Amino acid sequence: MAHERVTAENLRPILQEHIETGATLNTDEAVVYHFIGKEFDGHETVNHRKEEYSKVVDGVKVTTNTVEGYFSILKRGINGVYHHVGKQHLHRYLNEFDFRYNAREVSDVERRDMAIAGAGGKRLMYRDSCGRRGEERF
């Protein structure tokens, strides 16, 4: 399966949709971020080639460690467990991995309680890709 290359052209609309323009963008020094970073109020970089993984600029920590840690958990889950994620369901997988990442330092009991509390008031229904309920397919 061919994977789309990350370019400034296909990354720009995603960043614009999900990051406020007044935010400071923290990235590594990949070329793809060079021009996109100029569109934000600030753009700080860390240089992994020089073994720089965090630094302090004007009293503010600049790092990509958190997002790289999250992304590594996401990639392992998709590649090692699910193997394929359709674009129409990506948000559901991201929600699951958001939960996993945010609950990574709590006990199993606390994680269970968080999951049960998060499910409160929600109704889980299966629908096929046409929007029909599962039992109507047969």
N, C-alpha and C positions, 0 to 999 in steps of 0.2 A: 504494500500500500504506500503510495507516494504521500509524503508529508509536505505541507506548504512551508516554505522558508519564511522565517520572521524577517520582515523588512520594515523600514520606516513607514512605508505606504500602508501596509496592512496592520501595523501595530498602532499607528497614530490614532485612528478612530476609536480603538479600544481604550487607550489611555485617556483620550478626551472624554469618553463616555463615563469613565469610572473614577477619574481623579479631578478634583476641583482645580481650575486654572491658577488659583491663588496658592496652591500647595507647592512645597519644595519636593522635587523628584529626586530620590536617592537611587543611583544605579551603579553598576560597574562601568568600565570604560568601553563597553561594546559600541562599535560605530553606529549601530542602529539607534542609539539614544542621543547621539550628538546633536542633531538638528531638532529632534522632538523636545529635548530638554530645554531649548531656548523658548519654547512656547509656554513654559510655566514660570512663575515668579522666581523660582530658584531651581537650580539643578546642581547637585553635589554628587561626586563620584568617589568610589574607592578603586584602587588599582590592585587587582588580584595578582597580576604578573609580578608586582613588587612585594607580594605577600602582605598587602594592606587590606584588612578586612573590616576595619572600623577606624574612625578618626573623629576628632572633635573640631568643629568649625564654629566660631563665635559662641562657644558654650553649648552647642547642640551636637549630639552624637550622629554621625553619618555612618550608616551600615546597610548592607543588603542581607545580613545573616538571617534575619527573621523570615523574609520572603523566600530565601533559598532553602531554609529548613522546611518551611511549609511545602514548597514546590517539590522537594525530594520525597516527602511523605505522599503527596498526591501522585507523583510519577510511579512510585513503588506500588501504590494501591491499584492504579489503572493498569500498569504493565504486568503486575504480578498476580492480581486477583481478578479484575474485570476484563482485561485484555482489549476491550474496545468500549468507547463511550460515544454514543451518538450526540451530535450537536444539540438536538432537541431536549436531551436529558442532562446535558453537562451541568446545568445549575443545580440539579439534584445531587450529583456526585460532589460538586464543590461544597454544598451545604453539609454533606456527610463529613468531608475532610476538614471543613471549618470546625465542626464539632470535635472531631478527633484531635486536631491540633490544639484547640483551646482547652481541651480536657486532658492533655497529655501528662500533666503533672499532678493529677488528682487520683485518689484511690479508685479501685473498681466499684466500690459501693457508692462513692460520690458521683462517679460517671454514670452509674445506673440511675441514681436519683435525678441527675441532670437530664438524662434522656427521657425518663418518665414525665418529669415536669414539662419538658419541651413538647411532649406529645399531647398534653392536656388541651381539651377542647378542639382537637383536630380529628377529622374523619378521614381515614385512609381508604381510598377506593382505587381499584385497578381499572384502567381504561386502556384499550388497545390504541394503536397509532391513528385510528380513524375516529377516536373519541367515544367509541361505544364501550359500555360496561362489559367486563369480561364474560359474564354469564350470558349475554346476548349474542355472543359469537357462535354459540353451538346450536 
